[in-house]
Amino acid sequence: MTGVAGAMPARTGHDYGTIVIVGGGCYGSQYVRQLGRASLAGVVTWKRMLVVDHDPDCRVARSADLDPKWFESAAPELRCDHWTSFFADYLSRWATATDSNPSDAIVPSPLMPHLMYQWLRDRAVERWPGRSISTAPLDSPLPTPWQRASPDGTHYASFAEWTCPVNCIEPDRCPHTRGARTWTMPRAIEDYAHSRRAAGQDLTGPFVFHCTHRAYGVGMLDTSAVIAADAAVRERGDRGAADVLVGTVSHCHGALNLLSIR
């Protein structure tokens, strides 16, 4: 089974239901301000914006970022919660919530753990309490020039061997090389999965949540893609043991995990 969740072209209408911003610190505050400018310019609209941070005194809370005058759409709401517990509730309810919308999106933080994978893993643990659910290491390297495995089992990969501009939107022409950006992480992960299956590994996926530039320097991934991946993991796991490849990526960088269901 394959399926690059969220690898479809980025939304062009830029009319969103709920936008969830991960973190209310320096990155989250920047994203809130940029989306506010985009809304005042008529580029982006939304029905609800949630900024999730465990610190009630985070930068977003201490600044004027929540002032309705900076937004044509609804002003942001600060949700004081840990990211994992927030998504455990928000994503688990999303499929049946009356305020869910196919246009809902998540703005990830560059410094966050692999939250979407963690939710899928925790859902598997909850779904199959009598089975062994674990994070397995990748058994071969990815086709990228830079990669590292972290102690928690997350495999980080990048096509950049240099320090990227902090607000790079990954345009067709790379700001660092000045040449065409000939790479994209979703395709590389698909190629990796095909190669592993050709080598005999019974690999499910990849389920790739692709964060793409939407407006004014802010990237998002589609909430519906995460929900669809959870449904696919359930269908595959109900049939027996599985190794499921999951990634949250941009064109240039990514975090991957291998979910082992036994």
N, C-alpha and C positions, 0 to 999 in steps of 0.2 A: 504494500500500500504506500502510495506517495501522496503528497499534497503540500504545496508551499502555501501555507495559510498567510493571507495578507500580502501575497506577492503580485496581486493584481495591480493595474495602474492606480496611481494615487487619485483620490477624489478630486474632481475638478470644480464641483459646485461650491465647496467650502461652506456649506450650511450644515451645522452639526447639532446633534441633540445634546448629550452630555460630554464635556471634555474633562478628563481627569489629568491633573498635572502632578507628577510624582516629585514631591519635595517643595518646601517653601523657603529654601535658602537662596544662595546666589543664582543658581540656575533657574529654579522655579520662579523667582522674582523677575528675572529677565524674560522668561517665557510669558508671564502674566502681562508685563508691560508691552511686549511686542504684539501679543494678541489683542490687547486693548487698542493699540495703534491701528492694527489691521481692521478691527471692528469699526473704529471711527472713520476709516477710509472706505468702508463698505466692502472690504475684501472677504471677511469672514463673519459669520453669524453663529450663534449657539443659543440653546435654551437654558443650559446650566453649565457652570464651570466649578469644579471642585479642586482645591489645592490641598494635598494630603501631606501633613507633617506631624510628627509626634510632639514637636515643641510649640506650645501656644505662643511663645515669644520669638518665633522664627522671623526671618527678614520680611516676608510677605505681611505678617501680622503687625510688624513695627513700622512699616512704611505706609505710603498712601496707595499701595497697590490694590486695595479692596474698595477704594472710593468709586461709587457708581459713575461719577462724572467722567472717568477715563474710559468708559465702555458704552458702546451703542447697544450691545447685547447685555444679558444679565451680568451683574457684577459677580466676581468670584466669591465662593464660600470657602472658608478655611475649615477643614476637617482635621481635628487633632487626634491622630491615630497613628499607630505603626503601620507601615506599608503592607506587611504580610497580613495583619488582621483586617485592614481595610479591604484588601482585595479578596480575602477569604469570604467576606460578607458580600461585597459589591458584585464580584463575578459570579458567585454561586447563585445569587438572586436574579442576575441579569436576564436570563432566558424567560423568566416568568414575570418580571417586574413590569408594571403598567407604564412606567416612564422610560423604559428602554427604547432605543431607536437604532436602526441599522447604521446610522451615521455616527454613532458614539465613537469616541476616540480616546486614546491614552497618550500623554506626552511623557516619555520616559526621561529619567535623569541619567547623564553620563556616568554617574558614580553609584548608581543603584546596583544591588545584586540582581541575579537573574530571576526577577519576581514572577514573570509569566510561567517559567518552568516550575518554580517552587509551588505555584498554585496548582498546576497540572499534577505534580507529584503528590501534593497533599490531598488532592481530590482522589487520586488512585489509592492512597492509603485509607482514606475514609470509605471508599467504594468497596475495597477488597480487604477487610480487616484480617482475614486468615491467610493472606498471601504475602510473599516477600516482595516489598517494593523498595528499590534502592537506586542510587545514582551510580552508574558504571562509568569507568573511564573510556574515552575513545581509544580504539585499539590501533589506530594508524593516524599519521598527521594529516592535517587539512592542506589543500593546495594554496596556501597563502604564505607570503614571505616572513610574517611574524605570527607567532602563536605561543601561548603559555597556558599550562594547566594550573588551576588554583587549588588550594587545600580542600575546598568544599566540592571539588569535582567539576566545576565549571571550566570549560575550555574557551579561552579568549583568543580571537584571531583578528588579524588586520592585514589589509593590503598596503598599509603605510608603514614604511621603515623610518619615518621622520615624524616630527611633531606637527600635527595638523592645526590650522587656525581653529580657535575654540568654537567659533560660530559658523564653521563651514557647512554649506548646504549641499555639498557633494555634487557640484554641477557637472555637466558633460565634459568640461575642460578643467582638469585638476589645478587648483591654485598654487600647489607646490611644484609640480613637474612642468606646468605650463603646457602640457600636452593633453591629448584626449584621455578621458577616464575610460579605459578599456575593460575595466573589471566591475563586477557587482557581486556582492556576497551571496544573495539568494541563488544565483546561478551556480556559483562555486560550491555551495552546499548541496544542491541537487546533483551536481557532477560527482561530488564526494560520495553521496548516498548510492548512486548508480554503481560507482566503482566498488563499494563495499559489498553490494549485492552480487556483483559479478565475481567477487572473490569468495563468495559462499556465505556471507553473513546475512542472516534473516533479519533485515533491518526494516522497521516501519517508519514512514515519514520520508523526508523531513517535514516537520511543521515549523514553518519559518514566519515569524512576525516581523514584517518589514517596516521599519520606521522611515517614512519618506517626508521630504520637505513639503509643508502645506502652505505656509504663508509667513512672511516677515521673519524668516530665520528659524521658525519653529517646526520641528518634526513630530510626527504622530504615527501611531499604529492603530489599526482598527480593532475595537473591542470585540466585534463579531468574529474576527479571525481566531481569537483566543477561545471563545465559546465553541466554535466549530471544531477546533483541535481537541478540546475536552471530549466532545461527542465522539470523535473518531478514535481517540484513545480508549474510551469505554467500549466501543464496538470491537476494537481489536483485542483488548484485554479480556473481554468476555469469551473470546474464542480460544484463549490459552496464553502461554508464555509469549512475551514480546520484548523487543528492544526498540525503543521509540526515540528518534532523534528530534530534538527541539532546539530552536534557535531564535533569539531576538537580535535583529541585525539592522544595519543601515547598508548603503552600498559598499562602504569601505571597512567597516568594523563589525564585530559580532561576538555574542556570547552563546555557547552551545552546551547542551547537556544530553546525556544518554540515559533515558529512563528505563530501568530494568524491572519488568513485571514477571514474576514467577509464581 
